[in-house]
Amino acid sequence: MTRHPRSPISTRTRIRLAIASVLPTLITVPLCAALAAAGALPWAVAPAVMVASAVQGWMAYVRLGVREITGPAPGGSGPRR
């Protein structure tokens, strides 16, 4: 069954895409921790990267749920949205 082009994305797909957008950043957290243990980086960087990743994931999840409204209004009359 094919979906309509403007049908909403499922929650499961939105979660997967949000995680995929954050994954490259999360891979750097162990590197930041290793550099902090070596003294080359302040310890505050690793938690800051994790918080930034959480915010990025949340924003990706929310934005994937927003549908673009185009085309004529329902009922066929009135201006385009």
N, C-alpha and C positions, 0 to 999 in steps of 0.2 A: 504494500500500500504506500503510495507516495503522499507526502505531506504538502499542504498548500504552502506556497512560498512565504506567506505572511503568518503562518501558524506559529505559536509560541514554541520555544525550545524547551525540551523536558528538563526537569530539575536535575536529573542524573547527568545529562549532557552538560548543563551549565556548571555543575560542580567539577566535572572532569576537565572542562576547558579552563576554569579558574585555577585549578591545581596545575595544569600544564603551563599556564602563564607564569606561575610563581616558581615552578621547579628549578629553572636555571639559577635563580637567586638563592633558593634554599640549599643548593649544592655548595655554595660558597661559605655557608655557616661553619662547617668543620674546618675549612681553611682559615677563616677568621679566628676561630678558637685556637688553632695551632699557632698562628702568628701572634696571638695575644699571649699564649703560654711562653713563646720565645721572647716576648718583650718588644716585638716590632710593631705592635698594634695595641691601642688601649682596650681594656676588657669591655668597655661600654659599646664597642662596635658590633659584636655578635648579637646581643639582645636587640640593638637598634635595627639590624638587618632583619631579624625575625619579625619585629613589629612592622617594619616597612613591607615585608612580604605578606603579612596578614592583611594589612590595609589594601595592598595591591590585589590580593585574591578576592577580598570582599568587593572591591570596586569592579573587578572583572565579572564577578557573579551577578552583581546588580545590573551592570550595563548589558549583559547578555539577556536579561529579562525584559529590557525596554524594547518595545516594538516600534518600528518606524511606521507612521501612518501616512499613506499616500493614496492617491486616487480619489475618485468622487466620493462625496458623503453618502452614507447609507440612504437608500431611497432614490438615488440618482439626481437629486436636485440640490442646488446650492453650490457654493464655491468649492474648489478642490482644497483638501486639507494639506 
